[in-house]
Amino acid sequence: MTFVGRSVLHTLRTPDALVMAIALPTMLMLLFTQVFGGAIDPTGGYVDYVVPGIILLCAGFGAASTAVDVANDMKAGVIERFRTMPFRAETVIAGHVVASLVRNLVATGIVIGVAVLVGFRPNGSPLEWVGMFALIAGYILAITYLFAAIGLAASNPEAANGYGFFLMFLPYLSSAFVPVETMPEWLRPLAEHQPLTPIIETIRGLLLGTEIGQSGWWALGWCALILGVAVVLTRVLFRAKAGRR
C-alpha cells in the first residue's frame, strides 16, 4: 500500500501521463467516429464498433508510462536504498503495477463516458458490464506487468519509452477499427490470432450483444499467459538488475 500510494502521489504531482492516457484515445475516437466514421459506415453505427478497441487503446497508453516509471527508479538509484530496508525491494514494482491499474480503470471510465456523449449506445446488462470491467482489469494488469519488464530491461527511461511504443501498434493490427475479413489475406492470420482481437470481440459482445463464441476463452487465456510470462520476466530482470547495483 505504501508503494501504491507513492506511485499515485507521483501521478498527482506529474499528471501529464494520465492526461495523455485519456486525451490520446479520446482524440482517436473522435477522429475515427466524427471524421472517418461517415465514410466507413454512413449509417452512423461505426461508433459502436470502434469504442471497444479504443478502450483497449486507452489501457495501453496508460500502462506504457509504467515502463518509464520503473526505468526511472532503476536509474535514480532508489532501489539501492530500498534494498537496505527490511522488506522485499520487488514490492516497488508491484506498487507501480497496482497504481497503474487504478489509474487506467479511471481513464477507461472517462473514455466510455465520452463515447456515450458522441453516440455510443451499449445494451449490456449490469452483469455483463461487471464482466467487461473484470476483463479490462485483467488485461491492464497483464500489459502493465509487461511494460514493467520493459522498464527493467531498458538501459534508460528514454529507451523504455521507445520499446513500449512498439506495443502501441497491436490494436491497429486487430479487429479494433475494421473487421478482420476486410484486411488483405496475408494480414488476416496475424489479426485473427493475436491477443487483442479476442479481447476486443469479447468486450464488443458483452456491451453490444454480438456473438462472442470462443473469443471469451481465448481472451482469458491470453491475459493469463501474458501476465504469467510478464511476472516471471519481471522478477528475473529485477533480480539481475538489482544484483549488479
N, C-alpha and C positions, 0 to 999 in steps of 0.2 A: 504493500500500500504506500510505503514511503517513496518508492521509486516511481510508482504510478503518479503520485502527487507531484513529484519532481518533473516528470515529463509534461504533465498538464500545465504546470506553472511555466515551463519553458514555452509552451504553446501560447499561453496568455500574454507572455512578455514579447514574443515574436510571432504574431498571428498570421504572418504572410503565407505560410504553408497551408494553414487551414482555409484562409480566404481563397487561395488559388485552387485548393481541392474542391471548393464549392463553385467558384466562378468559372473555371475552365469547362467542367462538364455542363454547367448551365448554359454557357455560351455555345457549346457544341450542339446542345439540344435545341436551342433557339435557331441556330444556323440550319440544322437539318429539318426542323419542323416548319419554320417560317420562311426560309429561303429556298431550300431544296425540296421540301415536302410536297409542294404543289405539283412539281414535275415528276416526282417519284410515285405519288398517289394523289391524283386530282380530287378524290372523294374527301380528302381531309383526314383519313384514318391513319396516316403514317405515324402520327404522334403516339398512338397506342402501340405500334410495332416497335418504335425506336427507344422508348423510355426504359425497358428492361436492360438494354445494352448500355444506355447512359448511366444507369445505376451502378453497373459493374465498373464502368469507366471512372465514375466518381470514387469508388472504393480503391481503384488502382492509383489514381492521383494522390489520394490521401495517404495510402500506405507507402508510397515512394519516398516520402520525407523521412521515414524511419531509417532508411539506408544512410542518409546524410547525418541524422542524429547519432546513430551508432558509430559511424566513422569519425564524427567529431569527438565523441567520448574517447575512442581509442587513440586519436591523435593528441588530445589535450593532456593525456596522462592521468585523468581522473580515475581510471581503472586501477592504477598502481596504488592510489590512496585507498580505494575500496578493498583491495586485496589485503591490506593491513588490518582490516576490521573483522570482527568475529561473525561474519556471515558469508554466504556464497556470492562471490562477485558476479556470477552469471545472472543474479537477480536483476541487475540493471537492465539486461536485455529484455527480461520478462516485463519490466516496468514500461519500457518503450512500446512493447507489443500491445499490452493491455490499454495503455493510454491512446495508442493509435486506433484500437478497436472502438473505444468510446467516441473519439473524435469523428471517425468515419461513419459510425451509425448516426450521429447527429447530422453530419453532412448529407448522408443519404436521405434522411427525413426531410431536410430542406429542399434537396433536389426534387424529391417526389412532390412536395408542396408546390414548387414552381411548375412542375409538369402538369399538375391538376389545373393550375391557372391558365396554361396555354392549350388546354383541351384534353388532357389525359383522363380517361374515364374507366378506371379499373372496376371490376364487378366481383372481386373475390370476397369470400366470407371472412369473418373475423379469424377463424382457424387458419384459413389459407394465408391471411396477412401475417399471422404469427409464424407459419411455416416459411414464408418468404423472408422475413427478417432473420429467422434462425439460419436459413441457408446463406444469406448475405453475411451474417456474423461469422459463420464457418469459413466462408471464402475470404473475408477480410483477415481473419486470424491466420489462415494458411499463407496468404500472399504477404502479410506483414512479416511473418517469420522468415519468408523467403527474402524479402528486402533487408531484413536484419542480417541475414547471412551475406548478402551482397555488401552491406556496410562493413562487415568484418573482413571480407576478402579484399576489399578495395584498399589501395595504398593511401588514399586521402579522401576527404569529403567530395571534392570535385569529381574524382573518378567514380565514386559511389553513385553520384547523381547521373553520370553518363551511362554506367552499366544498367542502372534501373530504367533508363529511358527506353531501352530496347523492349522491355516487358510491356510498355505502353502501347505497342503496336498490335498485340494479340487481339484486342477487341475488334480491330478493323479487319482481321482475318477470320472472323467468326460470323454467326448469323445476327450480330448486333444491329447492323444497319441495313442489310439486304438479305433476302433468303439465300441459302447456300446453293440452291439449284440454279440461281441466276448467274453464278460465278463460272469462269472458264473450267473446263473439265479437269485440267491439271491441278487446279487450286482446290477443287471440291473435297478431295480426301483430307487435306490439311484442315480445312474449315470444319468438316464434319467430325473429325476425331481429336481436335484439340480441346483442352479443358473447358474453355469458356462457352462453347456452343451449347453443351447440355445444361450448364448452369443458367444461361440466358433463356433457353427454352423452358426450363422448369419454372423460372420466375414468371415468364410470359404465361405459362399455363395456370399458375397459382393466381395471378392477378387478373387475367383476361379470359380464362376458361378454355384456352386452346389445348390441343392434345399434348400430353406430357410423355406418354409411352414409357420407354426405358430411360429417358433423359434424367428423371429424378434419381435413379440409382447410380447412373454414371456421374451425375453432379456430386452426389455424396462421396462416391469413390474417389473422384479426382481431388476433392477438398481434403479428404483423409490422407491420400497419397502425398499431395504437396505438403501438407502440414507435417506428416511424419518425416519426410526427407528433409524439409527445411529445419525442423527442430534438431535432428541429428547433426546436420551440417553446421548449424549454429553452434552447438556445443563443441564440436570438433574444432571449428575455426577459432572460437573464443579461447579455448584452452591453448591452442597453438600460438595465437597472438599474445595472449596474456602471459604465457610461459616464457616468451622471449623477452619480455619487458623487465 
